[in-house]
């Protein structure tokens, strides 16, 4: 072979190899490249804040009653009603006993879809067990003027273990009347988020009477809890239904980096702690990397983190251009985060209320189209957020 023909052959071979390599890269799964938050700076002058009520001790969740009053949970184990003029009721009697240590205590609250007829509410909380153990639980009860009656525990995370971290937990009713209960991996037990025989790191789906829906993905599977909807979660503290599709969307805490936005689907594995975009608090690597076949990628992730807690879809018109956006409370650095969606993806992220320097634990939309937040500290507040007059 002549020198010129040899060079030509090598060029052709190199070109062919490059083409094959590019083809293989093109075949790599798209989930290996989840979009990352650009960490935008907080905006100012867009919204203004009013204090509706104060003197709440580590409020965790809020829920509107049909008459405009607001139920607020306090993590030490109290449930209060905030009147329309901001006055706080006394703590209601009948609340289940809670494990009020670390991140544990009285957590989320939700109204029954038929609340107007039955007066039923649902609570999630850290339930104490024997020998200083605890686990996420959910109960339903009938709401009276100053107490809860007919309290019934409808779900208990098993097993109960020691430690005060990563209980979850949000309550969301699906359109079919079933109830989603989000949970955490209980921190020291993260490897068991992949174990279908325990409740750690799972989202559960049950009927309001505690029975299991027959169409749950693991019903009838040996060694799997039938309540499980999805698994491989770290600590899901925000959840809401998409107002148009009815699909469940969630936000969950990563470790150092790796907070995630997901829309968990039946039977799917969301990877924790095998895959994550974060690292351990020590800086050590967690798991096997950011992607693995058979494990779902987040819709979006944050690094550095926002420590998300509380989430809602905005469906009003008071905030111009916000309809259809996801709104998320941030504990660290303490923000209201807005995600504008397009075709099921995050098209834009905006951040507000950075000047407050407050841990935003929950966010809900009122019937007036305004936003209501609770701040997580020992002298917590219920806040109302409205557009600035100049907007």
Buried (B, 14 or more C-beta within 10 A) or exposed (E): EEEEEEEEEEEEEEEEEEEEEEEEEEEEEEBEEBEBBEEEEBEEEBBBBEEBBEEBBBBBBBBBBEEEEBBBBBBBBBBBBBBEEBEBBEBBEBBBEBBBBBBBBBBBBBBBBEBEEBBBBBBBBBBBBEEEBBBBBBBBBBBEEEBBEEBBBBBBBBBBBEBBBBBBBBBBBBEEEBBBBBBBBBBEBBBBBBBBEBBBBBBBBBBBEBEBBEEBBBBEEEEBBBBBBBBBBBBBBBBBBBEEEEBBBBBBBBBBBBBBBBBBEBBBBBBBBBBBBBBBEEEEEBBEEBBBEEBBBBBBBBBBBBBBBBBBBBEBEBBEEBBBBBBBBBBBBBBBBBBBBEEEEBEEBBBBBBEBEBBBBBBBBBEEBBBBBBBBEEEBBBBBBBBEEEE
